[in-house]
Amino acid sequence: MKRLILTAQLLLSIICVRAQQMGAITLGQIPTIGISGSVSLHFISPEKISYVDLSSATLIGDLPEKNILRIKAIPDSIPSLIASSDAGLVTIVGESFIAQYKLVFLKGSSVEQISTQIDVLPVNMRPLDISGISLSQSDFKTNAFRLLNHQNKKPISRQSAFGISITVNQIFSLGDFVMLDLGFINDTNLSFDVDELRFKIEDRKINKSTNVQS
């Protein structure tokens, strides 16, 4: 009997070690949140939410805002939730992270343990490298404000026509993005709105000569 227990403990230890080596997340590591049938639960994400998965059919959810996930229990499913208390997992994917939470259904008497708002914090996030997204919106805004606060003494370029001037103050590259600091001056008596801006980037280091082989 002792040998059987030791073998089982050794097997569990090997499984845990392999899970850690594979970077796996177990249910025991996922934070638990208490919900009820009378109130909705709101997850507030620091980034735009791009994907949500509810593992239980007893819940429904929507996105009232780009960074807010609202979840509530389906009224017809409340009796089964009371019986099992297991409301499944919710998976939230932002622009640069994935976060998971385990939901537990609690009776109305457990008011102190029922959550209504949850901030998706960095401690519960795992970083993601999503194809096509090299910079999140929050990072983009932070660097854009940093660019505006960086004052350049002399503009890079200035063009004027028909009483309207445009200046290129600064140009920065960040990952796959090119950030431009532009300024407009209207010396006419007419108001104007910018309808469209077009930019062309040309690499002058590329050899423009063409080799033709016959």
FENKAZI-V45020 format. One record per pair of residues at least 6 apart in sequence whose ideal C-beta (glycine too) atoms are under 7 Angstrom apart, sorted by the first residue. I is the first residue (numbers start at 1). GAP is how many residues later the second one is. Records with the same first field share a line. If there is no record, write none. Layout:
BEGIN
I: GAP  GAP
END
This chain:
BEGIN
19: 7
25: 75
27: 75
30: 70  71  72
31: 70  71  93
32: 70  72
33: 68  70  82  85
34: 70  72  76  79  80  81
35: 6  38  52  68  70  71  79  80
36: 69  70  72  78
37: 36  41
38: 70
39: 75  77
40: 30  31  32
41: 30  31  74  75  77
42: 26  28  74  75
43: 26  49  75  77
44: 23  24  73  75  76
45: 22  47  49  75
46: 74  92
47: 20  47  48  49  89  90  91
48: 18  19  46  47  89
49: 14  17  18  20  43  45
50: 43  44  45
51: 42
52: 9  17  39  40
53: 38
54: 7  34  36
55: 33  34
56: 31  32
58: 15  16  19  22  23  29
59: 12  14  15  28  29
60: 12  14
61: 8  9  10
62: 8
63: 6
64: 6
69: 23
71: 19
73: 8  32
81: 6  24
82: 23  25
85: 19  20
86: 18
87: 16  17  18
88: 15
89: 11  12  13
90: 11  13
91: 7  9
92: 7  28
95: 35  38  41  42
96: 31  32  40
97: 28  29  30  31
98: 28  30
99: 21  25  26
106: 7  8
134: 41  42
135: 39  40  42
143: 31  36
144: 35
147: 23  25  32  34
148: 33
150: 20
152: 17  18
155: 12  13  14
156: 12  13  15
157: 10  11
158: 7  9
159: 7
163: 24  25
164: 22  24  28
165: 20
166: 16  18
167: 15  16
168: 12  14
169: 12  13  14
170: 11
171: 7  9
172: 7
178: 23
186: 6
END
